Amino acid sequence: MNLVRHGRIPIPSSTSLVATSLARSSPPRLSSSSTVADGLPQVNFGRPTSRSAGSSASRVQSNALITRHGRAGDLRQAQAVFDSMLHRDVISWTALVTAYAENGETAVARELFDSMPRRNTASWNAMVTAYARDLRVREAAELFGTMPRRNAVSYAAMVAGFMRAGMLREAEELYVGAPVELRDPAASNALISGYLRRGKLGEAVRVFEGMLVRDVVSWSSMVDGCCKGGRIDEARRLFVIMPERNVVTWTAMIRGFMKAEMWEDGFLTFLAMKRDGVSINSVTLSVILGACTQFGKPSEGIQIHGLILSMGFGCDVFLGNSLIIMYFKCNLIDDAKMVFDTMEKKDVVSWNSLITGYVQTDRIEDAQVLFERMPTRDVVSWTSMLVGFSSRGWLEESIHLFEEMPVKDDVAWTAMVSGFVGNEEHENAFRWFIQMLREGIMPNPLSISSILSASAGLAILSQGMQVHACASKMHMESDVSVQNSLVSMYAKCGNLADACRMFSSIRHPNIVSMNTMITGFAQHGLAAEALDLFEKMQANGYKPNQVTFLAVLSACSHAGLVEEGYRHFKSMSTFCGIEPGPDHYTCMVDLLGRAGWLKEAIELVGSLPSGPHSAVWGALLGASRLHFDLGLAKHAAGQIFELEPKSATAYAVLSEMYSLAGLKSDEEEVRAAKRLRGVRKNPGCSWITLDNRISVFFAGDKSHPDWKEICTVLSVISREMEVLSCHN
């Protein structure tokens, strides 16, 4: 389609337009008493009421004032200056049209435009730009088609309008049909920007490479686009050969490096920017602060804080909020509080940042005090406190706070559901999730993931499958967090086949996806499959983390692969730079203990950097029970008693081993100590679902209503098994 034809631009057939001439010979006039819009001045198109602006010099000055007031958003003053002018020229009218158009008052601007005695290209451009900005592309295109003369701004405005409206083909055709001298750089930049916003980097590169004239905006857009598209090397190449750079270019390159986790390159680029004397703005500082937060660089963050103060940005609320977050992420809590206290202006984000930081560092009491002091609260404030109470297990307080919330969104409901899941109250999590649906709140991917975790915790496959169906109906099945939760749910509910199918359907698996599937294999004793997936993920460029190695060590432990497990344990710090945590040591002690390598297990316990903890002693106690090493069991149990005096498991294991060894007096002594300390072991629990009814059984409990019938059936089964064993 040739978009420029006979001085007009046709509109696609899907949107028919009424072709009307906008150049009226007798434009309509508004009376001086007409009110154009609520809260706006009355527009007077008649004779001015004052003769204060008569000379050419005063007219130029008045035109400049109209423009200045318009850019400041003060339309009353702009209109007042216009009304006071004795002699108005086309520039006066254009300045006022532009003022209304740029401030979103497109209807008023159009009335002024229609009433102009004479128009210039700038007048037309102001209206085309206004319509294009408001996505009223039909009106913009109609006006563009009737323009007597067009310049570079006209084409750029129209191309930008088409791109914002998603009419890429029309934008491209208009661009191609434009005179070459009017395309670069403005229209080309508009086309590049539109393509980049839609992730079409290849199309943007094509336009960029075809440009005859490029400005700093052209280069900066491409640098930013390549960074966002993951082509950091190409962005760097463009950045180096740019003839001119501004603060936007430098900031885009720094942000690109940080997004690619290239901290050193990003920080060195920031230092080079300073050396080149580029005027750093608050956006640049926020990017580098965010990087200090992301990479845990407190010393560099403190330096940036000093730079912010020295450059006069100390009153910038956004930077103040970023500093609070940075200090909390770097565990400098008192410094975060100091920034908050010294901020002259605080918004609700400032308060929320400090509250969230307190919650994340388990200073819930401090968060609560701050919450009570807040002048105004939003849903983020309330939700942060919900998360804090839940993390402490204060579920009653969470419920009370939730009921007081003036506005409850899906995030707040999700916080409640997740709070119950995190405290292993899975049935309550389901009750709240169902109530959430009854209230008409649409679940989000996080709430779906949380309730899938509840399904896995209850090991009720049918319930999990219902949630899966719910996620599919709401078109969330393609969300990677939901997919990961589905893999975990199916694996924990014993359906490894569906877990594998779900994993295979993930188009772009992340490290969490890999960890979840490796853990699923490990839980089902499929060590070979777990280790094979571990090797494949590394070959495909995934970087294993602490969770990955915990799953791998667990797989080795279940399969008794001692040397394999020990090799992976050593490789954590040697090749991956990951220091083993307490859980990794516990897993290794369990692996060595199961294999009978008790001496090596004891040595490993003694090598813990932070000292042995109760879990690792528990693993050693389990190994001593398996291999009946009474001396080791006494030592391990004694350590557990010191660290966790209420540990019922240690008492049970030790008394059992004394009993097996025939040491009745020692057994009675352990039992007496257990009674004296008031230690009680929670009974074992199992459950079964029949006809949508869950039957729960505790060890030694006879309270089930069908207890007698169950015992009768079990007795019959037991006798039949005895008969079969005799025949065999």
ChimeraX attribute file (.defattr): number of C-alpha atoms within 10 A of each C-alpha:
attribute: neighborCount
match mode: 1-to-1
recipient: residues
	/A:1	12
	/A:2	11
	/A:3	21
	/A:4	18
	/A:5	11
	/A:6	9
	/A:7	14
	/A:8	16
	/A:9	18
	/A:10	21
	/A:11	17
	/A:12	13
	/A:13	7
	/A:14	6
	/A:15	9
	/A:16	10
	/A:17	14
	/A:18	9
	/A:19	11
	/A:20	10
	/A:21	9
	/A:22	13
	/A:23	16
	/A:24	12
	/A:25	9
	/A:26	9
	/A:27	15
	/A:28	12
	/A:29	14
	/A:30	17
	/A:31	12
	/A:32	12
	/A:33	9
	/A:34	11
	/A:35	14
	/A:36	15
	/A:37	12
	/A:38	7
	/A:39	8
	/A:40	14
	/A:41	16
	/A:42	19
	/A:43	22
	/A:44	20
	/A:45	15
	/A:46	11
	/A:47	12
	/A:48	17
	/A:49	11
	/A:50	11
	/A:51	11
	/A:52	14
	/A:53	20
	/A:54	14
	/A:55	13
	/A:56	12
	/A:57	10
	/A:58	15
	/A:59	21
	/A:60	15
	/A:61	12
	/A:62	21
	/A:63	24
	/A:64	17
	/A:65	18
	/A:66	28
	/A:67	22
	/A:68	16
	/A:69	19
	/A:70	24
	/A:71	16
	/A:72	13
	/A:73	16
	/A:74	17
	/A:75	21
	/A:76	17
	/A:77	17
	/A:78	26
	/A:79	21
	/A:80	15
	/A:81	21
	/A:82	26
	/A:83	19
	/A:84	18
	/A:85	23
	/A:86	17
	/A:87	17
	/A:88	19
	/A:89	16
	/A:90	15
	/A:91	19
	/A:92	22
	/A:93	23
	/A:94	27
	/A:95	25
	/A:96	26
	/A:97	28
	/A:98	29
	/A:99	27
	/A:100	26
	/A:101	23
	/A:102	19
	/A:103	16
	/A:104	16
	/A:105	18
	/A:106	22
	/A:107	16
	/A:108	18
	/A:109	24
	/A:110	18
	/A:111	17
	/A:112	24
	/A:113	24
	/A:114	19
	/A:115	20
	/A:116	22
	/A:117	14
	/A:118	14
	/A:119	18
	/A:120	16
	/A:121	15
	/A:122	19
	/A:123	21
	/A:124	24
	/A:125	26
	/A:126	26
	/A:127	28
	/A:128	27
	/A:129	27
	/A:130	28
	/A:131	25
	/A:132	24
	/A:133	22
	/A:134	14
	/A:135	18
	/A:136	16
	/A:137	24
	/A:138	20
	/A:139	17
	/A:140	24
	/A:141	22
	/A:142	21
	/A:143	21
	/A:144	26
	/A:145	21
	/A:146	19
	/A:147	19
	/A:148	13
	/A:149	12
	/A:150	19
	/A:151	15
	/A:152	18
	/A:153	19
	/A:154	23
	/A:155	26
	/A:156	25
	/A:157	25
	/A:158	27
	/A:159	29
	/A:160	27
	/A:161	30
	/A:162	27
	/A:163	26
	/A:164	23
	/A:165	17
	/A:166	15
	/A:167	15
	/A:168	18
	/A:169	12
	/A:170	20
	/A:171	26
	/A:172	18
	/A:173	15
	/A:174	22
	/A:175	23
	/A:176	14
	/A:177	15
	/A:178	18
	/A:179	14
	/A:180	12
	/A:181	11
	/A:182	18
	/A:183	24
	/A:184	21
	/A:185	20
	/A:186	23
	/A:187	24
	/A:188	27
	/A:189	26
	/A:190	28
	/A:191	26
	/A:192	26
	/A:193	23
	/A:194	24
	/A:195	22
	/A:196	22
	/A:197	13
	/A:198	11
	/A:199	14
	/A:200	15
	/A:201	19
	/A:202	14
	/A:203	14
	/A:204	23
	/A:205	16
	/A:206	11
	/A:207	15
	/A:208	22
	/A:209	9
	/A:210	11
	/A:211	15
	/A:212	12
	/A:213	13
	/A:214	17
	/A:215	15
	/A:216	15
	/A:217	19
	/A:218	20
	/A:219	22
	/A:220	25
	/A:221	21
	/A:222	25
	/A:223	27
	/A:224	24
	/A:225	26
	/A:226	25
	/A:227	24
	/A:228	20
	/A:229	16
	/A:230	14
	/A:231	16
	/A:232	21
	/A:233	12
	/A:234	14
	/A:235	24
	/A:236	16
	/A:237	11
	/A:238	16
	/A:239	21
	/A:240	11
	/A:241	10
	/A:242	14
	/A:243	11
	/A:244	13
	/A:245	18
	/A:246	14
	/A:247	15
	/A:248	19
	/A:249	21
	/A:250	23
	/A:251	25
	/A:252	24
	/A:253	25
	/A:254	26
	/A:255	26
	/A:256	27
	/A:257	24
	/A:258	23
	/A:259	17
	/A:260	15
	/A:261	14
	/A:262	16
	/A:263	20
	/A:264	11
	/A:265	16
	/A:266	24
	/A:267	19
	/A:268	12
	/A:269	17
	/A:270	21
	/A:271	11
	/A:272	13
	/A:273	19
	/A:274	12
	/A:275	9
	/A:276	9
	/A:277	8
	/A:278	13
	/A:279	10
	/A:280	18
	/A:281	14
	/A:282	13
	/A:283	14
	/A:284	19
	/A:285	20
	/A:286	21
	/A:287	20
	/A:288	22
	/A:289	25
	/A:290	20
	/A:291	25
	/A:292	25
	/A:293	22
	/A:294	16
	/A:295	15
	/A:296	16
	/A:297	17
	/A:298	19
	/A:299	11
	/A:300	16
	/A:301	21
	/A:302	17
	/A:303	11
	/A:304	18
	/A:305	19
	/A:306	12
	/A:307	14
	/A:308	22
	/A:309	12
	/A:310	10
	/A:311	11
	/A:312	9
	/A:313	17
	/A:314	18
	/A:315	15
	/A:316	16
	/A:317	18
	/A:318	16
	/A:319	22
	/A:320	27
	/A:321	24
	/A:322	20
	/A:323	28
	/A:324	25
	/A:325	23
	/A:326	28
	/A:327	26
	/A:328	23
	/A:329	21
	/A:330	18
	/A:331	15
	/A:332	14
	/A:333	19
	/A:334	12
	/A:335	16
	/A:336	25
	/A:337	16
	/A:338	12
	/A:339	19
	/A:340	21
	/A:341	11
	/A:342	12
	/A:343	16
	/A:344	12
	/A:345	12
	/A:346	17
	/A:347	13
	/A:348	15
	/A:349	18
	/A:350	23
	/A:351	23
	/A:352	25
	/A:353	23
	/A:354	24
	/A:355	26
	/A:356	24
	/A:357	25
	/A:358	24
	/A:359	23
	/A:360	17
	/A:361	14
	/A:362	15
	/A:363	15
	/A:364	21
	/A:365	13
	/A:366	13
	/A:367	24
	/A:368	17
	/A:369	11
	/A:370	15
	/A:371	20
	/A:372	10
	/A:373	11
	/A:374	13
	/A:375	9
	/A:376	11
	/A:377	17
	/A:378	14
	/A:379	15
	/A:380	18
	/A:381	20
	/A:382	23
	/A:383	25
	/A:384	24
	/A:385	25
	/A:386	25
	/A:387	24
	/A:388	27
	/A:389	23
	/A:390	24
	/A:391	20
	/A:392	13
	/A:393	15
	/A:394	15
	/A:395	19
	/A:396	11
	/A:397	14
	/A:398	24
	/A:399	14
	/A:400	11
	/A:401	15
	/A:402	20
	/A:403	11
	/A:404	11
	/A:405	15
	/A:406	10
	/A:407	11
	/A:408	15
	/A:409	15
	/A:410	16
	/A:411	17
	/A:412	20
	/A:413	24
	/A:414	25
	/A:415	23
	/A:416	26
	/A:417	28
	/A:418	28
	/A:419	27
	/A:420	25
	/A:421	23
	/A:422	17
	/A:423	15
	/A:424	15
	/A:425	17
	/A:426	24
	/A:427	16
	/A:428	16
	/A:429	25
	/A:430	20
	/A:431	12
	/A:432	19
	/A:433	23
	/A:434	12
	/A:435	13
	/A:436	20
	/A:437	12
	/A:438	10
	/A:439	9
	/A:440	9
	/A:441	15
	/A:442	14
	/A:443	21
	/A:444	16
	/A:445	21
	/A:446	19
	/A:447	22
	/A:448	25
	/A:449	26
	/A:450	25
	/A:451	27
	/A:452	29
	/A:453	24
	/A:454	27
	/A:455	29
	/A:456	23
	/A:457	17
	/A:458	19
	/A:459	19
	/A:460	20
	/A:461	19
	/A:462	13
	/A:463	18
	/A:464	22
	/A:465	16
	/A:466	13
	/A:467	18
	/A:468	22
	/A:469	14
	/A:470	15
	/A:471	22
	/A:472	12
	/A:473	10
	/A:474	13
	/A:475	11
	/A:476	19
	/A:477	20
	/A:478	15
	/A:479	14
	/A:480	18
	/A:481	18
	/A:482	22
	/A:483	24
	/A:484	24
	/A:485	26
	/A:486	29
	/A:487	26
	/A:488	28
	/A:489	32
	/A:490	26
	/A:491	25
	/A:492	23
	/A:493	18
	/A:494	17
	/A:495	16
	/A:496	20
	/A:497	12
	/A:498	15
	/A:499	25
	/A:500	17
	/A:501	12
	/A:502	19
	/A:503	20
	/A:504	12
	/A:505	11
	/A:506	17
	/A:507	9
	/A:508	9
	/A:509	16
	/A:510	14
	/A:511	14
	/A:512	17
	/A:513	20
	/A:514	22
	/A:515	26
	/A:516	23
	/A:517	26
	/A:518	27
	/A:519	27
	/A:520	27
	/A:521	25
	/A:522	24
	/A:523	19
	/A:524	16
	/A:525	17
	/A:526	17
	/A:527	25
	/A:528	14
	/A:529	16
	/A:530	26
	/A:531	20
	/A:532	11
	/A:533	18
	/A:534	21
	/A:535	12
	/A:536	12
	/A:537	17
	/A:538	11
	/A:539	10
	/A:540	8
	/A:541	8
	/A:542	15
	/A:543	11
	/A:544	18
	/A:545	15
	/A:546	17
	/A:547	18
	/A:548	20
	/A:549	23
	/A:550	24
	/A:551	26
	/A:552	27
	/A:553	33
	/A:554	28
	/A:555	29
	/A:556	27
	/A:557	25
	/A:558	17
	/A:559	18
	/A:560	18
	/A:561	17
	/A:562	18
	/A:563	12
	/A:564	14
	/A:565	23
	/A:566	15
	/A:567	11
	/A:568	17
	/A:569	22
	/A:570	14
	/A:571	16
	/A:572	18
	/A:573	12
	/A:574	11
	/A:575	9
	/A:576	13
	/A:577	10
	/A:578	16
	/A:579	14
	/A:580	18
	/A:581	13
	/A:582	18
	/A:583	16
	/A:584	22
	/A:585	24
	/A:586	27
	/A:587	24
	/A:588	27
	/A:589	29
	/A:590	28
	/A:591	29
	/A:592	27
	/A:593	27
	/A:594	24
	/A:595	18
	/A:596	15
	/A:597	15
	/A:598	20
	/A:599	11
	/A:600	14
	/A:601	25
	/A:602	18
	/A:603	11
	/A:604	17
	/A:605	21
	/A:606	12
	/A:607	12
	/A:608	16
	/A:609	10
	/A:610	9
	/A:611	10
	/A:612	19
	/A:613	18
	/A:614	19
	/A:615	17
	/A:616	27
	/A:617	25
	/A:618	22
	/A:619	24
	/A:620	28
	/A:621	29
	/A:622	21
	/A:623	25
	/A:624	25
	/A:625	19
	/A:626	13
	/A:627	14
	/A:628	15
	/A:629	14
	/A:630	16
	/A:631	9
	/A:632	17
	/A:633	25
	/A:634	18
	/A:635	14
	/A:636	23
	/A:637	25
	/A:638	18
	/A:639	19
	/A:640	24
	/A:641	15
	/A:642	11
	/A:643	15
	/A:644	14
	/A:645	16
	/A:646	17
	/A:647	19
	/A:648	16
	/A:649	17
	/A:650	26
	/A:651	23
	/A:652	17
	/A:653	18
	/A:654	24
	/A:655	21
	/A:656	16
	/A:657	20
	/A:658	20
	/A:659	15
	/A:660	12
	/A:661	13
	/A:662	11
	/A:663	13
	/A:664	13
	/A:665	11
	/A:666	16
	/A:667	20
	/A:668	14
	/A:669	13
	/A:670	19
	/A:671	16
	/A:672	12
	/A:673	12
	/A:674	21
	/A:675	11
	/A:676	9
	/A:677	10
	/A:678	12
	/A:679	16
	/A:680	14
	/A:681	13
	/A:682	10
	/A:683	10
	/A:684	10
	/A:685	11
	/A:686	9
	/A:687	13
	/A:688	12
	/A:689	12
	/A:690	8
	/A:691	5
	/A:692	9
	/A:693	8
	/A:694	11
	/A:695	13
	/A:696	12
	/A:697	17
	/A:698	14
	/A:699	10
	/A:700	9
	/A:701	12
	/A:702	12
	/A:703	9
	/A:704	12
	/A:705	9
	/A:706	10
	/A:707	12
	/A:708	11
	/A:709	10
	/A:710	11
	/A:711	12
	/A:712	11
	/A:713	10
	/A:714	12
	/A:715	12
	/A:716	11
	/A:717	12
	/A:718	12
	/A:719	11
	/A:720	12
	/A:721	12
	/A:722	12
	/A:723	11
	/A:724	10
	/A:725	9
	/A:726	8
	/A:727	7
	/A:728	6
